[in-house]
Amino acid sequence: MQFKIINRFFYLGAIVLSGTLSSCSVYPRILNFPYDPGGRSLNSPAGDINPQISGRYIVFGSDREGRQDIYLYDNQDRRLIDLPGINALDTIASHPAVSQDGNYIVFCGSREGRTDIYLYNRPTRQLRNLTESLKAEVRNPTISADGNTISFEAGAQGQWNIMVIDRTGNGLNIPDVLR
Amino acid sequence: MLITKAILTTRFCLQFSKLLNFLALCSQAVKKFPFYRSLSRWLALSLASFVVACTPTGPQEPAGLNSRYTDEQPALSGDGRYLAFVSNREGSRNILLYDLKSRQYVNLPLLNRRDAIADSPSISNTARYIVYIASDQGRPEVELYDRVTRSIQVLTRGYNGWVRNPSISPDGRYIVFETGRRGQWDIEVIDRGPEIELDRLDGV
């Protein structure tokens, strides 16, 4: 008799347990990404900010090396990707965005008292200043997943406005101010 | 712009009055032949519905992207066609979606509420999904707006920690955001699961 009751409890427990276990697979859920104290992963003991995801890549800013730099993380291989030539000692880099193929990264770089929008070409390792001739404060750049369109904020008209350019730096033909 | 609008409306009014004259003539003719009265009624009804359905709003003039208020935090769709951003125009802070191809604003019904501030938008391939930060119950949450179903989903309900700066992957499955859970800013990734409708560029 006692055995039967225990048996029944066992089954009940099993049902409850399986219920809670299966409910753990409910989406949306938070993924567990490795945390590395040595700074070779997505998260580190330093501040990791402004993440942007595009396909298999997550690009973000971090001060894990003692200065504010841009990092690119590969979601699939779960490792950081080297970005030679993107981070300079005299530049504060922030607000990165990456195209889906991982070839183009735009970010905000502050150097010698001037903030500009930079485009990094990963295959050629070249860095290009997109706002060299623009006499305005700029911030918050972003790039479309296909890598062809770039948008950012500019303070040329005494307030924050949005500018849209193509990858070569030419403005798109969009009617601008509606007053 | 105002002048062209006025011209358009007057033109439309003229056409409409011509139409009314024509209808009046028709009705006079019909009075002579009551046999056709029921038929004429149907005709008038269908004509009216046609007029209502085809009321010209004028060729849609391209809308300007920027205003004389702050327009900030731009986010591009995967194909570069749509631009979502935050604007202070119209007396409230809202998320707007602009179509760079047709140069028109896209309606986002139910997204902007009077009792909540929406911030930091990010959009998927064809701007079907918009993720943003909104103060839902006095606490900032990462929310997801589906332009097809016009529904809003709170993704961080019950999440412990401050959240900031969300970004959605072009296909709409993954969302990254900043979390203050460990006492500093870290990056967290949400998987919406394999069951969701992905926002593909070819529309399949």
Interface residues (C-beta under 8 A of the other chain):
Chain A: Y27 P28 R29 I30 L31 F33 Y35 L42 N43 P45 A46 G47 D48 I49 N50 P51 Q52 I53 S54 G55 I58 F60 N75 Q100 N140 T142 I143 S144 A145 D146 N148 T149 I150 S151 F152 E153 Q157 Q159 W160 N161 I162 V164 L172 I174 P175 D176 V177 L178 R179
Chain B: P62 A63 G64 L65 N66 S67 R68 Y69 T70 D71 E72 Q73 P74 A75 L76 S77 G78 D79 G80 L83 F85 L100 R103 S122 N125 Q153 L155 Y159 N165 S167 I168 S169 P170 D171 Y174 I175 V176 F177 E178 Q184 W185 D186 I187 E188 V189 I190 D191 R192 G193 E195 I196
